Amino acid sequence: MDQIKYNSTRGGESGISASRAILEGISKDGGLFMPDHFPALDKSLRELADMDYRGVAYEVMKLFLTDYTEEELKNCINSAYDEKFDTPEIAPLVYADGVYYLELFHGRTIAFKDMALSILPHLMTTAAKKNGVTNEIVILTATSGDTGKAAMAGFADVPGTRIIVFYPKGGVSHVQELQMLTQKGDNTYVVGETGNFDDAQTGVKKIFGDRAFADRLAKAGFQLSSANSINIGRLIPQVVYYVYAYTRLLGTHRIMPGEKVNFTVPTGNFGNILAAYFAKRIGIPVNRLICASNDNKVLYDFFQTGTYDRNREFILTTSPSMDILISSNLERLIYLACGEDAEETRKLMAELAETGKYTVTPEMRERMKDFLGGYATQEENAAEIRRLFEATHYLIDTHTGVASCVYHAYRENTGDKTVTVISSTASPYKFASSVMSAIRGDGEKKKDDFALIDEMERVSGVSIPPAIREIRNAEIRHHHTCAPAEMENMVAELLGL
Ligand SMILES: *Cc1c(COP(=O)(O)O)cnc(C)c1O
């Protein structure tokens, strides 16, 4: 079989196995791991159309994770995509007003992070076994709300792992905080940190960089790892649902064999849309990849001008998971666009770190022409959520709203009638306050979250998902708080060092 090895985008590591890349997360040189070439699907799209989500997941993931045995990979897939999802389809495709919404929010925390974070713990513990790692793996994460909860839900009670999440106390929504503080699992720890998200992120990075602390951990039988979105163990499982979506359309004759589709993706760290590009590279017929941004439109400007410039005001929006000025996974596209030139990639990333910007060459832009950027303001987003709801009674969240806006504007401007799939990345229940205010059109935000959730159930007719129902009366299990400077001590204390 076609063996895939992984290389760092910055040249410091090469030829490493998938399982090692998953264990390491990020390369020691600060680069991201990339497959040394793109494999090709070895089943026809017709055959894949007859398989369920798990079947498609195996056919896609086996191509990239070539050092996992069939049994290992199938065990990981079966442990991830099971009753944790509230529908056997896992990622249903819903048609509304001329476009397909690929619902990626049927997992435990009702946002698309579940698609990858429900399998990552299994890929990681399998990788540990394969590589003779006997230490217990400690996942350390700083979160601005969604990732921490999804990572905990994935790692809770997975043998051989513990997970510690730091979140900015007072910097997350009420629902997000409750979701974290009620997290079950004897191996989960949540700490409210008294600074902001950047302080938490910086504190975590510092702990990762502390060699002496790593030695202390190793002596006690622990080793740190990360569930960050740059881990290829998160990227590869995301390729699956694009192949799944295409083959559903094919299987129900809504497209012809060989027909191209567009994917529109609400984008933050560039992981989700990059997975769609990977799907194209392994054989899915794709026309355009439409990258949708909110007011933090760094990526729109980049695709428009060839200059990536993070020197701008950071804007807090109603789509917080896309409030990002450094889209880490873009480095992977840059690497491909410069012909896998690690030296060139390293230079551009050093420029970004030093000056906050870089410009790519016309040849590189030519190689990225599958991508097209668009953006939507908060007002446009709210108007789109309301328009779609009034026209079809289909309710979308504020992230999906950005993508829906950008897609309809694209279609209007270009006349492109290509069948299009929009990544729907969160349940509207997760952002009830903004969504309800959008459909009422009154900007009111006074009511408490749970009152709005009840109101949403009444107007939408979609029942409140278990993820929300269970936090209402659940016991608060986590009570730790600490100052940013105390984070390392907190980790030591929680692990009993
Ligand atoms: C994380 C997230 C995004 C952004 O995805 P990226 O892979 O970071 O581009 C969009 N919507 C929601 C709801 C998210 O949680």
The ligand as a Tripos MOL2 file, in Angstrom:
@<TRIPOS>MOLECULE
LIG
   15    15     1     0     0
SMALL
NO_CHARGES

@<TRIPOS>ATOM
      1 C1        -13.8490   26.4420   15.3080 C.3       1 LIG1
      2 C2        -15.0930   26.9190   14.6410 C.ar      1 LIG1
      3 C3        -15.0790   27.5300   13.3710 C.ar      1 LIG1
      4 C4        -13.7940   27.7930   12.6110 C.3       1 LIG1
      5 O1        -13.2100   26.6230   12.1180 O.3       1 LIG1
      6 P1        -11.6670   26.6140   11.6520 P.3       1 LIG1
      7 O2        -11.3590   25.1960   11.3610 O.co2     1 LIG1
      8 O3        -10.9040   27.1390   12.8340 O.co2     1 LIG1
      9 O4        -11.5580   27.4990   10.4660 O.co2     1 LIG1
     10 C5        -16.2850   27.9070   12.8090 C.ar      1 LIG1
     11 N1        -17.4520   27.7400   13.4740 N.ar      1 LIG1
     12 C6        -17.5110   27.1740   14.7000 C.ar      1 LIG1
     13 C7        -18.8230   27.0350   15.3700 C.3       1 LIG1
     14 C8        -16.3410   26.7390   15.3300 C.ar      1 LIG1
     15 O5        -16.4080   26.1810   16.5620 O.3       1 LIG1
@<TRIPOS>BOND
     1     1     2 1
     2     2     3 ar
     3     2    14 ar
     4     3     4 1
     5     3    10 ar
     6     4     5 1
     7     5     6 1
     8     6     7 2
     9     6     8 1
    10     6     9 1
    11    10    11 ar
    12    11    12 ar
    13    12    13 1
    14    12    14 ar
    15    14    15 1
@<TRIPOS>SUBSTRUCTURE
     1 LIG1         1 GROUP 0 **** ****
